[in-house]
Amino acid sequence: MTEQPATDAGRTDDRDDPGASGDSGDPGADDIAYDVPPGASPVECAYCGRPFESEGLLALHRERAHSSVITDDERTAYEEAHDAESGQLQRFRLKALAVLVLLYFGLLMVYAVV
């Protein structure tokens, strides 16, 4: 007789049971209860019911989690959201690089004076 590892001994969820994943019928769906702040108006995924802060985040989620079933309009929304987020990420990287360069040369100048 084999024993389960100690980490699985107190497990109460049924991740191995494909029928235990909720009402959606999707074996990959999660049964996580999301904590949405009061007064917020999130947009929900039509495929899994997960709430998102904006339409852009929802579009990114749909392509990553439900790419085999999304429509052409949803794929176009994903491409637009991806392009917008890529631009934001590029600006963040440039700002972070600028801060690091300024910090490096600032510390170098302080070291040279001391």
C-alpha positions in Angstrom: 0.0 0.0 0.0 1.4 3.4 -0.9 0.9 6.6 1.1 0.2 10.0 -0.2 2.8 12.7 0.4 2.1 14.9 3.5 1.3 17.9 1.3 -1.7 16.1 -0.3 -3.0 14.5 2.9 -5.3 17.3 3.9 -6.3 18.3 0.4 -10.0 19.0 0.1 -10.4 20.0 -3.6 -10.8 17.6 -6.5 -8.3 18.8 -9.1 -7.9 15.3 -10.5 -11.6 14.8 -11.0 -12.7 16.5 -14.4 -16.3 16.5 -13.3 -15.5 18.5 -10.2 -14.7 21.8 -11.9 -18.0 23.6 -11.6 -21.0 24.3 -13.7 -19.1 25.3 -16.8 -18.4 21.8 -17.9 -14.9 22.9 -18.8 -12.3 20.6 -17.1 -9.8 23.5 -17.1 -12.2 26.0 -15.3 -11.3 27.0 -11.8 -13.6 27.3 -8.9 -11.9 30.3 -7.3 -14.1 32.8 -5.6 -12.8 36.3 -6.7 -12.9 39.2 -4.3 -14.3 42.1 -6.2 -14.3 45.5 -4.3 -17.7 47.0 -3.5 -18.8 49.5 -6.1 -16.6 48.1 -8.8 -18.1 47.1 -12.1 -15.9 44.4 -13.5 -16.3 42.8 -16.9 -16.7 39.0 -16.8 -15.4 36.4 -19.2 -18.3 34.7 -21.0 -16.4 31.4 -21.0 -15.4 31.0 -17.4 -17.0 33.9 -15.5 -13.8 35.3 -14.2 -14.0 39.1 -13.4 -11.6 41.6 -15.0 -11.0 45.3 -14.3 -11.1 46.3 -18.0 -12.1 45.1 -21.4 -8.4 45.1 -22.4 -7.5 42.7 -19.6 -10.5 40.5 -20.6 -9.4 40.4 -24.2 -5.9 39.3 -23.1 -7.3 36.6 -20.9 -9.6 35.2 -23.6 -6.7 34.7 -26.0 -4.5 33.1 -23.4 -7.2 30.9 -21.7 -9.8 30.3 -24.4 -7.9 30.7 -27.8 -9.6 27.7 -29.4 -13.1 29.0 -29.0 -12.9 32.8 -29.3 -14.5 34.6 -32.3 -12.7 36.8 -34.9 -13.9 40.0 -33.1 -12.4 38.7 -29.8 -9.2 37.9 -31.5 -9.0 41.4 -33.0 -9.7 42.9 -29.6 -6.8 40.8 -28.2 -4.4 42.1 -30.9 -5.4 45.7 -30.1 -5.0 45.1 -26.3 -1.7 43.3 -26.8 -0.3 46.2 -29.0 -1.4 48.8 -26.3 0.1 46.8 -23.5 3.3 46.2 -25.4 3.7 50.0 -25.8 3.1 50.5 -22.1 5.6 47.8 -21.2 8.2 49.4 -23.6 7.8 52.8 -21.9 8.1 51.2 -18.5 11.4 49.5 -19.5 12.8 52.7 -20.8 11.9 54.6 -17.6 13.4 51.8 -15.5 16.6 51.9 -17.5 16.8 55.7 -17.2 16.4 55.4 -13.4 19.1 52.8 -13.2 21.5 54.8 -15.3 20.9 57.9 -13.2 21.3 56.0 -10.0 24.6 54.4 -11.2 26.1 57.7 -12.3 24.8 59.5 -9.3 26.5 56.9 -7.0 29.6 57.1 -9.1 29.8 60.9 -8.6 29.2 60.6 -4.9 32.0 58.0 -4.7 34.4 60.2 -6.7 33.8 63.1 -4.3 34.2 61.1 -1.1 
